[in-house]
Amino acid sequence: ILATLEAKPGRGDDLAAFLTKGRELAVAEAGTVTWYAFRLSDTTYGIFDTFDDEAGRQAHLNGEIPAALGTVADDLLAAAPDIRTIDIVAVK
């Protein structure tokens, strides 16, 4: 999954703190292989995660991280998150 998140002006640090806390939730997900939160700019952040299989991906999409994001979205985000399911075609 690749998700980009645009923070409201002045809320970038708060979004970064939220994402940092999200790591704990990702660690608890058995089907999540990797989970990265990253910053592209002062207001643009993202999440990239990988899964063992489609079941793991679906469990994540229906899990605690998206639910938690939904509770803070109106306060922190300038727009709805851009969430895309992607397929890895090569890896090192």
N, CA, C and O atoms as a CHARMM CRD file, in Angstrom:
* protein
*
  368
    1    1 ILE  N      0.85900  -1.17600   0.00000 PROA 1      0.00000
    2    1 ILE  CA     0.00000   0.00000   0.00000 PROA 1      0.00000
    3    1 ILE  C      0.89400   1.22400   0.00000 PROA 1      0.00000
    4    1 ILE  O      1.90500   1.26500   0.70200 PROA 1      0.00000
    5    2 LEU  N      0.52600   2.20900  -0.78000 PROA 2      0.00000
    6    2 LEU  CA     1.18900   3.50300  -0.77700 PROA 2      0.00000
    7    2 LEU  C      0.12400   4.55000  -0.49300 PROA 2      0.00000
    8    2 LEU  O     -0.83800   4.68700  -1.24900 PROA 2      0.00000
    9    3 ALA  N      0.29900   5.28200   0.59100 PROA 3      0.00000
   10    3 ALA  CA    -0.65300   6.32700   0.96500 PROA 3      0.00000
   11    3 ALA  C      0.09100   7.63700   1.12400 PROA 3      0.00000
   12    3 ALA  O      1.16600   7.68200   1.72200 PROA 3      0.00000
   13    4 THR  N     -0.48300   8.70300   0.58900 PROA 4      0.00000
   14    4 THR  CA     0.06800  10.03200   0.83900 PROA 4      0.00000
   15    4 THR  C     -0.96900  10.83000   1.61200 PROA 4      0.00000
   16    4 THR  O     -2.17400  10.72500   1.38600 PROA 4      0.00000
   17    5 LEU  N     -0.44700  11.63500   2.53600 PROA 5      0.00000
   18    5 LEU  CA    -1.28200  12.40100   3.45200 PROA 5      0.00000
   19    5 LEU  C     -0.82300  13.84700   3.42600 PROA 5      0.00000
   20    5 LEU  O      0.36900  14.12700   3.54700 PROA 5      0.00000
   21    6 GLU  N     -1.75900  14.76000   3.27100 PROA 6      0.00000
   22    6 GLU  CA    -1.44000  16.18600   3.25500 PROA 6      0.00000
   23    6 GLU  C     -1.96500  16.81100   4.54100 PROA 6      0.00000
   24    6 GLU  O     -3.17200  16.85100   4.78000 PROA 6      0.00000
   25    7 ALA  N     -1.03500  17.30200   5.36900 PROA 7      0.00000
   26    7 ALA  CA    -1.41500  17.92100   6.64900 PROA 7      0.00000
   27    7 ALA  C     -1.95900  19.32400   6.41100 PROA 7      0.00000
   28    7 ALA  O     -1.58700  20.00000   5.45200 PROA 7      0.00000
   29    8 LYS  N     -2.83700  19.73900   7.29300 PROA 8      0.00000
   30    8 LYS  CA    -3.28100  21.12500   7.28700 PROA 8      0.00000
   31    8 LYS  C     -2.08100  22.01200   7.61400 PROA 8      0.00000
   32    8 LYS  O     -1.14500  21.56300   8.27600 PROA 8      0.00000
   33    9 PRO  N     -2.09600  23.26000   7.16000 PROA 9      0.00000
   34    9 PRO  CA    -0.98800  24.16100   7.48200 PROA 9      0.00000
   35    9 PRO  C     -0.73800  24.20100   8.99300 PROA 9      0.00000
   36    9 PRO  O     -1.67200  24.34100   9.78300 PROA 9      0.00000
   37   10 GLY  N      0.52300  24.07600   9.37700 PROA 10     0.00000
   38   10 GLY  CA     0.90200  24.11600  10.77500 PROA 10     0.00000
   39   10 GLY  C      0.68200  22.82000  11.53800 PROA 10     0.00000
   40   10 GLY  O      0.96300  22.76000  12.73500 PROA 10     0.00000
   41   11 ARG  N      0.18300  21.77500  10.86800 PROA 11     0.00000
   42   11 ARG  CA    -0.11300  20.50700  11.55500 PROA 11     0.00000
   43   11 ARG  C      0.81300  19.36700  11.13100 PROA 11     0.00000
   44   11 ARG  O      0.58100  18.21400  11.49500 PROA 11     0.00000
   45   12 GLY  N      1.85200  19.67700  10.37100 PROA 12     0.00000
   46   12 GLY  CA     2.76600  18.64800   9.90300 PROA 12     0.00000
   47   12 GLY  C      3.43600  17.88400  11.02800 PROA 12     0.00000
   48   12 GLY  O      3.53000  16.65800  10.96900 PROA 12     0.00000
   49   13 ASP  N      3.90300  18.58500  12.05300 PROA 13     0.00000
   50   13 ASP  CA     4.55100  17.91000  13.17400 PROA 13     0.00000
   51   13 ASP  C      3.57700  16.99900  13.91400 PROA 13     0.00000
   52   13 ASP  O      3.95600  15.92900  14.39100 PROA 13     0.00000
   53   14 ASP  N      2.31900  17.43000  14.00700 PROA 14     0.00000
   54   14 ASP  CA     1.30600  16.60300  14.66500 PROA 14     0.00000
   55   14 ASP  C      1.02600  15.33800  13.85600 PROA 14     0.00000
   56   14 ASP  O      0.83300  14.26300  14.42300 PROA 14     0.00000
   57   15 LEU  N      1.00600  15.47100  12.53800 PROA 15     0.00000
   58   15 LEU  CA     0.80700  14.29900  11.68700 PROA 15     0.00000
   59   15 LEU  C      1.99700  13.35400  11.81000 PROA 15     0.00000
   60   15 LEU  O      1.82000  12.13700  11.86000 PROA 15     0.00000
   61   16 ALA  N      3.19800  13.90300  11.85800 PROA 16     0.00000
   62   16 ALA  CA     4.39600  13.06800  12.03700 PROA 16     0.00000
   63   16 ALA  C      4.32500  12.31400  13.35800 PROA 16     0.00000
   64   16 ALA  O      4.67300  11.13400  13.41200 PROA 16     0.00000
   65   17 ALA  N      3.88400  12.96900  14.41400 PROA 17     0.00000
   66   17 ALA  CA     3.76200  12.30800  15.71900 PROA 17     0.00000
   67   17 ALA  C      2.71800  11.19600  15.65800 PROA 17     0.00000
   68   17 ALA  O      2.92200  10.12300  16.22700 PROA 17     0.00000
   69   18 PHE  N      1.61400  11.44200  14.97800 PROA 18     0.00000
   70   18 PHE  CA     0.58400  10.41000  14.81500 PROA 18     0.00000
   71   18 PHE  C      1.15700   9.20200  14.08400 PROA 18     0.00000
   72   18 PHE  O      0.94000   8.06200  14.49500 PROA 18     0.00000
   73   19 LEU  N      1.88500   9.45100  13.00900 PROA 19     0.00000
   74   19 LEU  CA     2.47200   8.34700  12.24300 PROA 19     0.00000
   75   19 LEU  C      3.49600   7.57500  13.06500 PROA 19     0.00000
   76   19 LEU  O      3.57800   6.35200  12.95800 PROA 19     0.00000
   77   20 THR  N      4.27100   8.27100  13.87800 PROA 20     0.00000
   78   20 THR  CA     5.23900   7.59800  14.73500 PROA 20     0.00000
   79   20 THR  C      4.53100   6.63300  15.68300 PROA 20     0.00000
   80   20 THR  O      5.00200   5.51600  15.90000 PROA 20     0.00000
   81   21 LYS  N      3.41100   7.05700  16.24100 PROA 21     0.00000
   82   21 LYS  CA     2.63000   6.17400  17.11700 PROA 21     0.00000
   83   21 LYS  C      2.04100   5.00000  16.33500 PROA 21     0.00000
   84   21 LYS  O      1.86400   3.91400  16.88600 PROA 21     0.00000
   85   22 GLY  N      1.74000   5.21600  15.05900 PROA 22     0.00000
   86   22 GLY  CA     1.16600   4.16400  14.23300 PROA 22     0.00000
   87   22 GLY  C      2.07700   2.96400  14.06800 PROA 22     0.00000
   88   22 GLY  O      1.61000   1.86000  13.78800 PROA 22     0.00000
   89   23 ARG  N      3.36100   3.16900  14.23700 PROA 23     0.00000
   90   23 ARG  CA     4.31500   2.06100  14.12800 PROA 23     0.00000
   91   23 ARG  C      3.97100   0.93500  15.08900 PROA 23     0.00000
   92   23 ARG  O      4.07200  -0.23800  14.73100 PROA 23     0.00000
   93   24 GLU  N      3.56600   1.28000  16.30400 PROA 24     0.00000
   94   24 GLU  CA     3.20800   0.26500  17.29400 PROA 24     0.00000
   95   24 GLU  C      2.06400  -0.61200  16.80400 PROA 24     0.00000
   96   24 GLU  O      2.06500  -1.82400  17.01900 PROA 24     0.00000
   97   25 LEU  N      1.10200  -0.00300  16.15500 PROA 25     0.00000
   98   25 LEU  CA    -0.02600  -0.76500  15.61900 PROA 25     0.00000
   99   25 LEU  C      0.43500  -1.67600  14.48600 PROA 25     0.00000
  100   25 LEU  O     -0.01200  -2.81900  14.38200 PROA 25     0.00000
  101   26 ALA  N      1.32200  -1.17600  13.64500 PROA 26     0.00000
  102   26 ALA  CA     1.82300  -1.98000  12.52700 PROA 26     0.00000
  103   26 ALA  C      2.61600  -3.17900  13.02100 PROA 26     0.00000
  104   26 ALA  O      2.50600  -4.26800  12.45800 PROA 26     0.00000
  105   27 VAL  N      3.41100  -2.99300  14.06200 PROA 27     0.00000
  106   27 VAL  CA     4.20300  -4.08900  14.62000 PROA 27     0.00000
  107   27 VAL  C      3.29300  -5.22700  15.07300 PROA 27     0.00000
  108   27 VAL  O      3.66800  -6.39500  14.96900 PROA 27     0.00000
  109   28 ALA  N      2.10900  -4.90200  15.57000 PROA 28     0.00000
  110   28 ALA  CA     1.18100  -5.90700  16.08700 PROA 28     0.00000
  111   28 ALA  C      0.45400  -6.67400  14.97400 PROA 28     0.00000
  112   28 ALA  O     -0.20500  -7.67500  15.25200 PROA 28     0.00000
  113   29 GLU  N      0.56500  -6.22300  13.73400 PROA 29     0.00000
  114   29 GLU  CA    -0.13000  -6.88300  12.62800 PROA 29     0.00000
  115   29 GLU  C      0.72700  -8.02500  12.07900 PROA 29     0.00000
  116   29 GLU  O      1.79600  -7.79600  11.51200 PROA 29     0.00000
  117   30 ALA  N      0.25300  -9.23500  12.25200 PROA 30     0.00000
  118   30 ALA  CA     1.02300 -10.40900  11.83300 PROA 30     0.00000
  119   30 ALA  C      1.30100 -10.42900  10.32900 PROA 30     0.00000
  120   30 ALA  O      2.37200 -10.87600   9.91800 PROA 30     0.00000
  121   31 GLY  N      0.38100  -9.96500   9.51000 PROA 31     0.00000
  122   31 GLY  CA     0.54400 -10.03200   8.06100 PROA 31     0.00000
  123   31 GLY  C      1.29100  -8.86100   7.44900 PROA 31     0.00000
  124   31 GLY  O      1.55100  -8.85900   6.24600 PROA 31     0.00000
  125   32 THR  N      1.64500  -7.85900   8.25800 PROA 32     0.00000
  126   32 THR  CA     2.38100  -6.70900   7.73800 PROA 32     0.00000
  127   32 THR  C      3.87000  -7.01800   7.83400 PROA 32     0.00000
  128   32 THR  O      4.40900  -7.20900   8.92400 PROA 32     0.00000
  129   33 VAL  N      4.52900  -7.06400   6.67100 PROA 33     0.00000
  130   33 VAL  CA     5.96000  -7.38800   6.62000 PROA 33     0.00000
  131   33 VAL  C      6.79600  -6.14800   6.89600 PROA 33     0.00000
  132   33 VAL  O      7.68200  -6.17300   7.74900 PROA 33     0.00000
  133   34 THR  N      6.52100  -5.06600   6.18200 PROA 34     0.00000
  134   34 THR  CA     7.23200  -3.80000   6.40100 PROA 34     0.00000
  135   34 THR  C      6.21900  -2.67200   6.48500 PROA 34     0.00000
  136   34 THR  O      5.14500  -2.73900   5.88700 PROA 34     0.00000
  137   35 TRP  N      6.57200  -1.64000   7.23100 PROA 35     0.00000
  138   35 TRP  CA     5.71600  -0.46100   7.38300 PROA 35     0.00000
  139   35 TRP  C      6.62800   0.73200   7.54400 PROA 35     0.00000
  140   35 TRP  O      7.42100   0.80000   8.48200 PROA 35     0.00000
  141   36 TYR  N      6.51200   1.67100   6.62500 PROA 36     0.00000
  142   36 TYR  CA     7.33100   2.88200   6.65100 PROA 36     0.00000
  143   36 TYR  C      6.41700   4.09800   6.68000 PROA 36     0.00000
  144   36 TYR  O      5.44200   4.16600   5.93200 PROA 36     0.00000
  145   37 ALA  N      6.72800   5.04400   7.53300 PROA 37     0.00000
  146   37 ALA  CA     6.10600   6.35900   7.48900 PROA 37     0.00000
  147   37 ALA  C      7.20500   7.33100   7.07000 PROA 37     0.00000
  148   37 ALA  O      8.32200   7.26300   7.58100 PROA 37     0.00000
  149   38 PHE  N      6.89400   8.22700   6.14700 PROA 38     0.00000
  150   38 PHE  CA     7.92200   9.12400   5.62600 PROA 38     0.00000
  151   38 PHE  C      7.36100  10.52200   5.39700 PROA 38     0.00000
  152   38 PHE  O      6.15000  10.72300   5.30800 PROA 38     0.00000
  153   39 ARG  N      8.28700  11.48900   5.30300 PROA 39     0.00000
  154   39 ARG  CA     7.92600  12.88800   5.04200 PROA 39     0.00000
  155   39 ARG  C      8.50200  13.29900   3.69700 PROA 39     0.00000
  156   39 ARG  O      9.67900  13.07500   3.41300 PROA 39     0.00000
  157   40 LEU  N      7.65200  13.90400   2.87600 PROA 40     0.00000
  158   40 LEU  CA     8.08700  14.45100   1.59200 PROA 40     0.00000
  159   40 LEU  C      8.31800  15.95700   1.68100 PROA 40     0.00000
  160   40 LEU  O      9.16500  16.49800   0.96900 PROA 40     0.00000
  161   41 SER  N      7.57600  16.63000   2.54400 PROA 41     0.00000
  162   41 SER  CA     7.71800  18.07600   2.74100 PROA 41     0.00000
  163   41 SER  C      7.16500  18.40900   4.12300 PROA 41     0.00000
  164   41 SER  O      6.80700  17.50800   4.88100 PROA 41     0.00000
  165   42 ASP  N      7.09300  19.69200   4.45500 PROA 42     0.00000
  166   42 ASP  CA     6.57000  20.10200   5.75400 PROA 42     0.00000
  167   42 ASP  C      5.12200  19.67700   5.97300 PROA 42     0.00000
  168   42 ASP  O      4.68100  19.52000   7.11100 PROA 42     0.00000
  169   43 THR  N      4.38600  19.49300   4.88200 PROA 43     0.00000
  170   43 THR  CA     2.97300  19.12700   5.01800 PROA 43     0.00000
  171   43 THR  C      2.60200  17.80600   4.34900 PROA 43     0.00000
  172   43 THR  O      1.50100  17.30200   4.56900 PROA 43     0.00000
  173   44 THR  N      3.48600  17.23600   3.54300 PROA 44     0.00000
  174   44 THR  CA     3.16900  16.00500   2.82800 PROA 44     0.00000
  175   44 THR  C      3.91300  14.83000   3.43400 PROA 44     0.00000
  176   44 THR  O      5.14000  14.83200   3.52500 PROA 44     0.00000
  177   45 TYR  N      3.15800  13.83400   3.84200 PROA 45     0.00000
  178   45 TYR  CA     3.68400  12.63200   4.48400 PROA 45     0.00000
  179   45 TYR  C      3.15600  11.41700   3.74200 PROA 45     0.00000
  180   45 TYR  O      2.25700  11.52600   2.90800 PROA 45     0.00000
  181   46 GLY  N      3.71500  10.27100   4.05100 PROA 46     0.00000
  182   46 GLY  CA     3.24800   9.05900   3.40500 PROA 46     0.00000
  183   46 GLY  C      3.48700   7.83200   4.24700 PROA 46     0.00000
  184   46 GLY  O      4.22600   7.84800   5.23200 PROA 46     0.00000
  185   47 ILE  N      2.83200   6.76300   3.82400 PROA 47     0.00000
  186   47 ILE  CA     3.00500   5.44100   4.42400 PROA 47     0.00000
  187   47 ILE  C      3.19200   4.46100   3.27500 PROA 47     0.00000
  188   47 ILE  O      2.46700   4.50400   2.28100 PROA 47     0.00000
  189   48 PHE  N      4.17100   3.58100   3.42500 PROA 48     0.00000
  190   48 PHE  CA     4.38700   2.49500   2.47900 PROA 48     0.00000
  191   48 PHE  C      4.49100   1.21800   3.28800 PROA 48     0.00000
  192   48 PHE  O      5.30300   1.12800   4.20800 PROA 48     0.00000
  193   49 ASP  N      3.68300   0.23900   2.95600 PROA 49     0.00000
  194   49 ASP  CA     3.74600  -1.01700   3.67500 PROA 49     0.00000
  195   49 ASP  C      3.58900  -2.19500   2.74200 PROA 49     0.00000
  196   49 ASP  O      2.99600  -2.09200   1.66800 PROA 49     0.00000
  197   50 THR  N      4.14200  -3.33100   3.18100 PROA 50     0.00000
  198   50 THR  CA     4.08100  -4.56000   2.38600 PROA 50     0.00000
  199   50 THR  C      3.53400  -5.67900   3.25900 PROA 50     0.00000
  200   50 THR  O      3.54200  -5.59900   4.48800 PROA 50     0.00000
  201   51 PHE  N      3.05900  -6.72600   2.59000 PROA 51     0.00000
  202   51 PHE  CA     2.33500  -7.78500   3.27900 PROA 51     0.00000
  203   51 PHE  C      2.74800  -9.14800   2.75600 PROA 51     0.00000
  204   51 PHE  O      3.22700  -9.27900   1.63000 PROA 51     0.00000
  205   52 ASP  N      2.55300 -10.16700   3.59500 PROA 52     0.00000
  206   52 ASP  CA     2.84100 -11.54000   3.18800 PROA 52     0.00000
  207   52 ASP  C      1.97400 -11.97500   2.01200 PROA 52     0.00000
  208   52 ASP  O      2.42700 -12.68600   1.11500 PROA 52     0.00000
  209   53 ASP  N      0.72800 -11.53600   2.03500 PROA 53     0.00000
  210   53 ASP  CA    -0.22500 -11.97000   1.02000 PROA 53     0.00000
  211   53 ASP  C     -1.41500 -11.01500   0.99900 PROA 53     0.00000
  212   53 ASP  O     -1.46600 -10.04500   1.75600 PROA 53     0.00000
  213   54 GLU  N     -2.36400 -11.30500   0.12300 PROA 54     0.00000
  214   54 GLU  CA    -3.54900 -10.44900   0.00200 PROA 54     0.00000
  215   54 GLU  C     -4.36200 -10.43600   1.29500 PROA 54     0.00000
  216   54 GLU  O     -4.94600  -9.41000   1.64200 PROA 54     0.00000
  217   55 ALA  N     -4.41000 -11.54800   2.00400 PROA 55     0.00000
  218   55 ALA  CA    -5.14500 -11.59000   3.26500 PROA 55     0.00000
  219   55 ALA  C     -4.53900 -10.61700   4.28000 PROA 55     0.00000
  220   55 ALA  O     -5.26600  -9.94000   5.00800 PROA 55     0.00000
  221   56 GLY  N     -3.21200 -10.55100   4.32400 PROA 56     0.00000
  222   56 GLY  CA    -2.54600  -9.60800   5.21900 PROA 56     0.00000
  223   56 GLY  C     -2.84600  -8.16900   4.84100 PROA 56     0.00000
  224   56 GLY  O     -3.05700  -7.31600   5.70400 PROA 56     0.00000
  225   57 ARG  N     -2.86100  -7.90900   3.53700 PROA 57     0.00000
  226   57 ARG  CA    -3.17200  -6.55100   3.07000 PROA 57     0.00000
  227   57 ARG  C     -4.60200  -6.17200   3.45300 PROA 57     0.00000
  228   57 ARG  O     -4.84300  -5.07000   3.94600 PROA 57     0.00000
  229   58 GLN  N     -5.53800  -7.07200   3.23000 PROA 58     0.00000
  230   58 GLN  CA    -6.92800  -6.78100   3.56100 PROA 58     0.00000
  231   58 GLN  C     -7.12900  -6.61600   5.06500 PROA 58     0.00000
  232   58 GLN  O     -7.89700  -5.76000   5.50400 PROA 58     0.00000
  233   59 ALA  N     -6.43400  -7.43900   5.85100 PROA 59     0.00000
  234   59 ALA  CA    -6.51600  -7.30600   7.30900 PROA 59     0.00000
  235   59 ALA  C     -6.02100  -5.92500   7.73600 PROA 59     0.00000
  236   59 ALA  O     -6.60100  -5.29800   8.62200 PROA 59     0.00000
  237   60 HSD  N     -4.95500  -5.45900   7.10400 PROA 60     0.00000
  238   60 HSD  CA    -4.42500  -4.13500   7.41800 PROA 60     0.00000
  239   60 HSD  C     -5.42000  -3.04600   7.02600 PROA 60     0.00000
  240   60 HSD  O     -5.68700  -2.13600   7.81100 PROA 60     0.00000
  241   61 LEU  N     -5.96300  -3.13500   5.82800 PROA 61     0.00000
  242   61 LEU  CA    -6.91300  -2.12500   5.34800 PROA 61     0.00000
  243   61 LEU  C     -8.15600  -2.04100   6.23000 PROA 61     0.00000
  244   61 LEU  O     -8.78800  -0.98800   6.32100 PROA 61     0.00000
  245   62 ASN  N     -8.50200  -3.13900   6.87200 PROA 62     0.00000
  246   62 ASN  CA    -9.67100  -3.17500   7.75400 PROA 62     0.00000
  247   62 ASN  C     -9.28200  -3.10200   9.22900 PROA 62     0.00000
  248   62 ASN  O    -10.10800  -3.36100  10.10500 PROA 62     0.00000
  249   63 GLY  N     -8.02600  -2.74900   9.50300 PROA 63     0.00000
  250   63 GLY  CA    -7.50300  -2.80500  10.86100 PROA 63     0.00000
  251   63 GLY  C     -7.47600  -1.47800  11.59200 PROA 63     0.00000
  252   63 GLY  O     -8.18800  -0.53200  11.25500 PROA 63     0.00000
  253   64 GLU  N     -6.63400  -1.44700  12.59800 PROA 64     0.00000
  254   64 GLU  CA    -6.58800  -0.32500  13.53600 PROA 64     0.00000
  255   64 GLU  C     -5.95700   0.94300  12.96900 PROA 64     0.00000
  256   64 GLU  O     -6.36500   2.04300  13.34300 PROA 64     0.00000
  257   65 ILE  N     -4.98200   0.82300  12.08300 PROA 65     0.00000
  258   65 ILE  CA    -4.32100   2.03100  11.56900 PROA 65     0.00000
  259   65 ILE  C     -5.28400   2.88700  10.74600 PROA 65     0.00000
  260   65 ILE  O     -5.39300   4.08400  11.01000 PROA 65     0.00000
  261   66 PRO  N     -5.98800   2.32100   9.75600 PROA 66     0.00000
  262   66 PRO  CA    -6.95600   3.14800   9.03900 PROA 66     0.00000
  263   66 PRO  C     -8.05800   3.71100   9.95300 PROA 66     0.00000
  264   66 PRO  O     -8.50700   4.84300   9.77200 PROA 66     0.00000
  265   67 ALA  N     -8.47900   2.90900  10.92900 PROA 67     0.00000
  266   67 ALA  CA    -9.49600   3.39500  11.86700 PROA 67     0.00000
  267   67 ALA  C     -8.96500   4.57500  12.66900 PROA 67     0.00000
  268   67 ALA  O     -9.66800   5.56900  12.85300 PROA 67     0.00000
  269   68 ALA  N     -7.72600   4.47200  13.15000 PROA 68     0.00000
  270   68 ALA  CA    -7.11800   5.56800  13.91000 PROA 68     0.00000
  271   68 ALA  C     -6.97000   6.81300  13.04400 PROA 68     0.00000
  272   68 ALA  O     -7.21600   7.92800  13.50400 PROA 68     0.00000
  273   69 LEU  N     -6.56900   6.62100  11.79800 PROA 69     0.00000
  274   69 LEU  CA    -6.44300   7.76200  10.88500 PROA 69     0.00000
  275   69 LEU  C     -7.78600   8.45000  10.70000 PROA 69     0.00000
  276   69 LEU  O     -7.86000   9.67700  10.63700 PROA 69     0.00000
  277   70 GLY  N     -8.83600   7.66300  10.61600 PROA 70     0.00000
  278   70 GLY  CA   -10.17000   8.24000  10.47000 PROA 70     0.00000
  279   70 GLY  C    -10.56500   9.12900  11.63600 PROA 70     0.00000
  280   70 GLY  O    -11.32100  10.08400  11.45700 PROA 70     0.00000
  281   71 THR  N    -10.06700   8.83100  12.82300 PROA 71     0.00000
  282   71 THR  CA   -10.43400   9.63400  13.99400 PROA 71     0.00000
  283   71 THR  C     -9.71600  10.97800  14.03800 PROA 71     0.00000
  284   71 THR  O    -10.19100  11.90400  14.69600 PROA 71     0.00000
  285   72 VAL  N     -8.58100  11.10500  13.35100 PROA 72     0.00000
  286   72 VAL  CA    -7.82200  12.36400  13.38200 PROA 72     0.00000
  287   72 VAL  C     -7.83200  13.10100  12.04600 PROA 72     0.00000
  288   72 VAL  O     -7.31900  14.21600  11.95000 PROA 72     0.00000
  289   73 ALA  N     -8.40400  12.49700  11.02900 PROA 73     0.00000
  290   73 ALA  CA    -8.34300  13.07000   9.67800 PROA 73     0.00000
  291   73 ALA  C     -8.90000  14.48600   9.61900 PROA 73     0.00000
  292   73 ALA  O     -8.26100  15.36500   9.04000 PROA 73     0.00000
  293   74 ASP  N    -10.05800  14.73000  10.19300 PROA 74     0.00000
  294   74 ASP  CA   -10.65600  16.06300  10.11400 PROA 74     0.00000
  295   74 ASP  C     -9.79400  17.11400  10.79200 PROA 74     0.00000
  296   74 ASP  O     -9.77700  18.27100  10.37100 PROA 74     0.00000
  297   75 ASP  N     -9.08400  16.72400  11.83100 PROA 75     0.00000
  298   75 ASP  CA    -8.26100  17.65700  12.59600 PROA 75     0.00000
  299   75 ASP  C     -6.90500  17.91100  11.94100 PROA 75     0.00000
  300   75 ASP  O     -6.40800  19.03700  11.95300 PROA 75     0.00000
  301   76 LEU  N     -6.30100  16.85400  11.36400 PROA 76     0.00000
  302   76 LEU  CA    -4.92200  16.96300  10.88000 PROA 76     0.00000
  303   76 LEU  C     -4.77400  17.11200   9.37200 PROA 76     0.00000
  304   76 LEU  O     -3.81400  17.73000   8.91100 PROA 76     0.00000
  305   77 LEU  N     -5.69900  16.56300   8.59600 PROA 77     0.00000
  306   77 LEU  CA    -5.50100  16.47500   7.14900 PROA 77     0.00000
  307   77 LEU  C     -6.22000  17.57300   6.37600 PROA 77     0.00000
  308   77 LEU  O     -7.35400  17.93900   6.68500 PROA 77     0.00000
  309   78 ALA  N     -5.52600  18.08700   5.36200 PROA 78     0.00000
  310   78 ALA  CA    -6.10000  19.11400   4.49300 PROA 78     0.00000
  311   78 ALA  C     -7.01800  18.50600   3.43100 PROA 78     0.00000
  312   78 ALA  O     -7.87300  19.19500   2.87500 PROA 78     0.00000
  313   79 ALA  N     -6.83700  17.22400   3.15800 PROA 79     0.00000
  314   79 ALA  CA    -7.63400  16.51800   2.14600 PROA 79     0.00000
  315   79 ALA  C     -7.69200  15.04700   2.53200 PROA 79     0.00000
  316   79 ALA  O     -6.95000  14.58300   3.39800 PROA 79     0.00000
  317   80 ALA  N     -8.57500  14.33600   1.88300 PROA 80     0.00000
  318   80 ALA  CA    -8.66400  12.89500   2.13000 PROA 80     0.00000
  319   80 ALA  C     -7.34500  12.23400   1.74100 PROA 80     0.00000
  320   80 ALA  O     -6.70700  12.66100   0.77900 PROA 80     0.00000
  321   81 PRO  N     -6.92600  11.20600   2.46600 PROA 81     0.00000
  322   81 PRO  CA    -5.68400  10.50600   2.11000 PROA 81     0.00000
  323   81 PRO  C     -5.80200   9.87600   0.72100 PROA 81     0.00000
  324   81 PRO  O     -6.87600   9.43200   0.31600 PROA 81     0.00000
  325   82 ASP  N     -4.70100   9.84500   0.01400 PROA 82     0.00000
  326   82 ASP  CA    -4.62800   9.15000  -1.27900 PROA 82     0.00000
  327   82 ASP  C     -4.03100   7.77600  -0.98500 PROA 82     0.00000
  328   82 ASP  O     -2.82100   7.64400  -0.80200 PROA 82     0.00000
  329   83 ILE  N     -4.88700   6.75700  -0.94300 PROA 83     0.00000
  330   83 ILE  CA    -4.47200   5.40400  -0.57900 PROA 83     0.00000
  331   83 ILE  C     -4.58300   4.51300  -1.80000 PROA 83     0.00000
  332   83 ILE  O     -5.64900   4.38100  -2.40200 PROA 83     0.00000
  333   84 ARG  N     -3.45900   3.90400  -2.15500 PROA 84     0.00000
  334   84 ARG  CA    -3.41000   3.04400  -3.35300 PROA 84     0.00000
  335   84 ARG  C     -2.83900   1.68700  -2.99800 PROA 84     0.00000
  336   84 ARG  O     -1.84100   1.58800  -2.28500 PROA 84     0.00000
  337   85 THR  N     -3.46900   0.65800  -3.49100 PROA 85     0.00000
  338   85 THR  CA    -2.85800  -0.66300  -3.37900 PROA 85     0.00000
  339   85 THR  C     -1.95900  -0.83000  -4.59300 PROA 85     0.00000
  340   85 THR  O     -2.36400  -0.56000  -5.72400 PROA 85     0.00000
  341   86 ILE  N     -0.74900  -1.27300  -4.34900 PROA 86     0.00000
  342   86 ILE  CA     0.22000  -1.44200  -5.41600 PROA 86     0.00000
  343   86 ILE  C      0.78600  -2.85200  -5.33900 PROA 86     0.00000
  344   86 ILE  O      0.66700  -3.51900  -4.31100 PROA 86     0.00000
  345   87 ASP  N      1.38700  -3.29500  -6.40300 PROA 87     0.00000
  346   87 ASP  CA     2.05000  -4.59100  -6.42800 PROA 87     0.00000
  347   87 ASP  C      3.52600  -4.36600  -6.72400 PROA 87     0.00000
  348   87 ASP  O      3.87300  -3.67500  -7.68200 PROA 87     0.00000
  349   88 ILE  N      4.38200  -4.93900  -5.91500 PROA 88     0.00000
  350   88 ILE  CA     5.83200  -4.84000  -6.10200 PROA 88     0.00000
  351   88 ILE  C      6.20700  -5.71200  -7.29200 PROA 88     0.00000
  352   88 ILE  O      5.80600  -6.87300  -7.36900 PROA 88     0.00000
  353   89 VAL  N      6.96900  -5.15500  -8.21200 PROA 89     0.00000
  354   89 VAL  CA     7.39800  -5.94100  -9.37900 PROA 89     0.00000
  355   89 VAL  C      8.87400  -6.35400  -9.29500 PROA 89     0.00000
  356   89 VAL  O      9.30300  -7.26500 -10.00400 PROA 89     0.00000
  357   90 ALA  N      9.64600  -5.68900  -8.43500 PROA 90     0.00000
  358   90 ALA  CA    11.04900  -6.08000  -8.25400 PROA 90     0.00000
  359   90 ALA  C     11.49700  -5.55300  -6.89200 PROA 90     0.00000
  360   90 ALA  O     11.01600  -4.52700  -6.41200 PROA 90     0.00000
  361   91 VAL  N     12.42900  -6.28300  -6.28800 PROA 91     0.00000
  362   91 VAL  CA    12.94800  -5.88200  -4.99000 PROA 91     0.00000
  363   91 VAL  C     14.38100  -6.38600  -4.85000 PROA 91     0.00000
  364   91 VAL  O     14.74800  -7.41100  -5.42500 PROA 91     0.00000
  365   92 LYS  N     15.16200  -5.67400  -4.09900 PROA 92     0.00000
  366   92 LYS  CA    16.53000  -6.12200  -3.81400 PROA 92     0.00000
  367   92 LYS  C     16.62500  -6.51800  -2.36800 PROA 92     0.00000
  368   92 LYS  O     17.69100  -6.92700  -1.90900 PROA 92     0.00000
